[in-house]
Amino acid sequence: MTQAPETQKKPRAFEGVRVLEFAALIAGPSCGKYLADHGADVVKIERFPLGDVSRAYNRTGAPRSPMYMQQNAGKRGMCIDLKQPEGMAVARELAAKADIVIEAFTPGVMDRLGLGYEDLKKLNPAIILCSISGFGQNGPNAKRPGYAHISHAMTGWLAMQFLHCDPPQVPRGPGIAIGDTTAGLTAFGAVSAALYRKAMTGEGDHIDISLFDSLFGSNDFSLQTYLTAGEVDVFYHPVHATKDGYITASVGPDHRSWQGTCVAMEQPELANDPRFSDAGKLEDNMEEAAAIMRAWLQSMTSEDAERLLTENHVACGIVQTIDKAVRQPQVKARNMTVTVDDPVMGPVDQINSAFHYSNAESGVSGPAPMLGQHNADVLRRDLGYDEEHIQRLLEQGVLRSEDR
């Protein structure tokens, strides 16, 4: 695996950008992680006294939560009691120096804390506040708690996977919190745009991102088809059985792909069969063509089928189990995992940044912080507190740290 370099040969896009994060689990922290991957100095303020709830999400028995490690890599961590005036004073001082504040509370919480957008603008007129919530800052559902599985249900996403099948299937949760990860990426894009606008105009902004909106807006065509034509149309990408597993491959989308499939099957004459001889006829007889391909795939191993189809420029892919997916040569070639020296686990492979640039760098720059690991460092380096002041906050129970 690729070893995280100690020094970067290329600059990172957001070097010098200061981020203050009040978020837990996935959506908010993932936005912060993308910023950290791009060089931003992200200070994560964890809930007092137990920290980010994802620290406890660990079903494997590993010494640390994989979710917490992944979503918080490269950040500095603090644990501050915001209910104490001294703790709130620290948060406000940090916000005054930040370029970006990320928060993922239910709408209204930041205002009650005294850290709402109007409060922050008084401290820092050019601040960018990114608020991430289940349903956004307004609308009939704004005050409702929202998690990924709620957005999966209410945007029609689960129905697309199961209820619109023929015959319908009982809905079940997917193996990925796609509502969270989509919201995190949406927030990262919005923050990047706001930073550019700030550079051009000097003006900050309050960004309103919701899990519901992000997943609703990322639908490829099914929702728009209904809005346009009043019809439900959900396309299910085909997955076919092989002798030893499964592979995804389509007869189309064009006649050239079908020609390649016919050559791979050693039946090139099928490309000129009157049923499939051009794109229109192939579309009309798609299921018949797919049945021929399925029968051939059932006689092949997944590896052989993938090789033959790929050699003939047919888009396809083996359905990889997780243990094989993370060890594919493509993963290594693209540096999609990186070895990080974790303070608890030692050297451990972690998922790396998916962003690749020619003239800039992006990637995991360090491990996720221990609980309150950087309390003193941030207070000393960022706010200029002396040791006596830091010690007083410790004695007052404003700060908390723990080796986990």
Residue pairs with C-beta under 8 A, 6 or more apart in sequence:
1 332
1 337
1 338
1 339
1 349
2 332
2 335
2 337
2 338
2 339
2 352
3 338
3 339
4 338
4 339
4 340
4 341
4 363
4 364
4 365
4 366
8 361
9 361
10 357
10 359
10 360
10 361
11 39
11 360
11 361
12 37
12 38
12 39
12 360
12 361
12 362
13 38
13 39
13 357
13 360
13 362
14 35
14 38
14 39
14 40
14 195
15 39
15 40
16 39
16 41
17 35
17 39
17 40
17 41
17 99
17 100
17 195
18 40
18 41
18 43
18 97
18 98
18 99
18 100
19 32
19 35
19 36
19 40
19 41
19 42
19 43
19 98
19 99
19 100
19 101
19 102
20 43
20 45
20 91
20 94
20 95
20 98
20 100
20 101
20 102
21 28
21 29
21 32
21 42
21 43
21 44
21 45
21 75
21 101
21 102
21 103
22 28
22 45
22 101
22 102
22 103
22 104
22 105
22 110
22 115
23 29
23 31
23 32
23 44
23 102
23 103
23 104
23 132
24 46
24 47
24 52
24 53
24 54
24 104
25 52
25 53
25 54
25 57
25 67
25 71
25 104
25 147
25 180
26 54
26 67
26 71
26 148
26 177
26 180
26 181
26 184
27 104
27 132
27 148
27 179
27 180
27 181
27 183
27 184
27 187
27 211
28 102
28 103
28 104
28 132
28 184
28 187
29 44
29 52
29 54
29 71
29 72
29 104
29 184
30 71
30 180
30 181
30 184
30 185
30 188
31 102
31 130
31 132
31 184
31 185
31 187
31 188
31 191
32 42
32 44
32 71
32 72
32 75
32 102
33 42
33 70
33 71
33 72
33 73
33 74
33 75
33 184
34 184
34 185
34 188
34 353
34 355
35 42
35 100
35 188
35 191
36 42
36 73
36 74
36 75
36 365
37 73
37 74
37 353
37 355
37 362
37 363
37 364
37 365
38 353
38 355
38 362
39 361
39 365
40 100
41 76
42 74
42 75
42 76
43 75
43 76
43 77
43 78
43 94
43 98
43 374
43 378
43 382
44 52
44 72
44 75
44 76
44 77
44 78
44 369
45 78
45 79
45 80
45 82
45 91
45 94
46 52
46 77
46 78
46 79
46 371
46 372
47 53
47 79
48 79
48 80
48 81
48 82
48 83
48 87
48 400
49 79
49 81
49 400
50 56
51 79
51 371
51 372
51 402
52 68
52 72
54 65
54 67
54 68
54 71
55 64
55 65
55 68
55 371
55 404
56 65
57 65
57 67
57 68
58 64
58 65
58 66
58 67
60 66
62 345
63 344
63 345
64 342
64 344
64 345
64 368
64 404
68 368
69 342
69 348
69 350
69 367
69 368
70 350
70 351
70 368
71 368
72 368
72 369
73 340
73 350
73 364
73 365
73 366
73 367
73 368
74 364
74 365
74 366
74 367
74 368
75 368
75 369
76 369
76 373
76 374
76 377
76 378
77 368
77 369
77 370
77 371
77 372
77 373
77 374
78 372
78 374
78 375
78 378
78 399
79 371
79 372
79 375
79 399
79 400
79 401
80 87
80 90
80 91
80 375
80 398
80 399
80 400
81 87
81 397
81 398
81 399
81 400
82 88
82 91
82 113
84 396
84 397
84 398
86 393
86 396
86 398
87 393
87 398
87 399
88 113
88 114
90 379
90 383
90 393
90 398
91 115
92 114
92 115
92 123
93 383
94 378
94 382
94 383
95 101
95 115
95 120
95 123
95 124
95 127
96 123
96 124
97 124
97 382
97 383
98 124
98 127
99 126
99 127
99 128
99 195
99 198
100 127
100 128
100 129
100 130
100 191
100 194
100 195
101 115
101 120
101 127
101 128
101 129
101 130
102 130
102 132
102 187
102 191
103 109
103 110
103 115
103 129
103 130
103 131
103 132
104 131
104 132
104 133
105 131
105 133
106 133
106 134
106 143
106 145
107 131
107 133
107 136
107 137
107 138
107 142
107 143
108 143
110 116
110 117
110 129
110 131
111 119
117 127
117 129
117 206
120 127
120 129
121 127
121 204
124 204
125 204
126 198
126 202
126 203
126 204
127 204
128 191
128 194
128 195
128 198
128 204
128 205
128 206
128 207
129 204
129 205
129 206
129 207
130 187
130 190
130 191
130 194
130 207
130 209
131 137
131 206
131 207
131 208
131 209
132 183
132 184
132 187
132 209
132 210
132 211
133 142
133 146
133 209
133 210
133 211
134 141
134 144
134 145
134 146
134 147
134 150
134 151
134 210
134 211
134 212
135 141
135 142
135 144
135 146
135 210
135 211
135 212
135 213
136 142
136 208
136 209
136 210
136 212
136 213
137 208
138 208
141 212
146 210
146 211
146 212
147 177
147 179
147 180
147 211
148 177
148 178
148 179
148 180
148 211
149 173
149 177
149 179
150 179
150 211
150 212
151 157
151 179
151 183
151 211
151 212
151 214
151 215
151 216
152 158
152 173
152 174
152 178
152 179
152 215
153 171
154 212
155 179
155 212
155 215
155 216
155 219
156 219
156 222
156 223
157 178
157 179
157 215
157 219
158 171
158 173
159 171
160 219
160 222
160 234
161 171
161 174
162 168
162 169
162 170
162 171
162 172
163 169
163 171
164 232
164 234
165 236
178 215
179 211
179 212
179 214
179 215
180 211
182 211
182 214
182 215
182 218
183 209
183 210
183 211
183 214
183 215
185 214
186 209
186 213
186 214
186 217
186 218
187 207
187 209
190 207
190 209
191 207
194 204
194 205
194 207
197 203
197 205
198 204
198 205
216 223
221 233
221 235
222 232
222 233
222 234
222 235
225 231
225 232
225 233
226 232
226 233
237 248
237 250
238 248
238 249
238 250
238 290
239 246
239 247
239 248
239 319
240 246
240 247
240 248
240 249
240 293
240 294
240 297
240 298
241 294
241 297
241 298
242 297
242 298
242 300
242 301
242 302
242 305
243 298
243 299
243 300
243 301
243 302
244 301
244 302
245 301
245 302
245 318
245 319
246 302
246 318
246 319
247 297
247 302
247 305
247 306
247 316
247 317
247 318
247 319
248 316
248 317
248 319
249 261
249 293
249 297
249 305
249 309
249 314
249 315
249 316
249 317
250 257
250 315
251 257
251 258
251 261
251 282
251 286
251 289
251 290
251 293
252 258
252 279
252 282
252 283
252 286
254 279
255 271
255 278
255 279
255 282
256 313
257 313
257 314
257 315
258 271
258 276
258 282
258 289
259 268
259 271
260 309
260 312
260 313
260 314
261 293
261 309
261 312
261 314
262 268
262 269
262 270
262 271
263 271
263 312
264 305
264 308
264 309
264 311
264 312
264 314
265 292
265 293
265 296
267 292
270 276
270 289
270 292
271 277
274 281
275 281
275 285
275 288
275 289
276 282
276 285
276 289
282 289
296 305
297 305
300 308
302 318
302 319
303 318
305 316
306 316
306 317
306 318
309 316
310 316
320 328
325 331
326 337
326 349
330 336
331 337
334 356
335 352
335 363
336 351
336 352
336 354
337 349
337 350
337 351
337 352
338 349
338 350
338 352
338 363
338 364
339 347
339 348
339 349
339 350
340 347
340 348
340 349
340 350
340 364
340 366
340 367
341 347
341 367
342 348
342 367
342 368
343 367
343 370
343 373
343 403
344 370
344 403
344 404
350 364
351 364
352 363
352 364
353 362
353 363
353 364
355 362
356 362
370 401
370 402
370 403
370 404
371 400
371 401
371 402
371 403
371 404
372 399
372 400
372 401
372 402
373 401
375 390
375 399
375 401
376 390
379 385
379 389
379 390
379 393
380 386
380 387
380 390
390 399
393 399
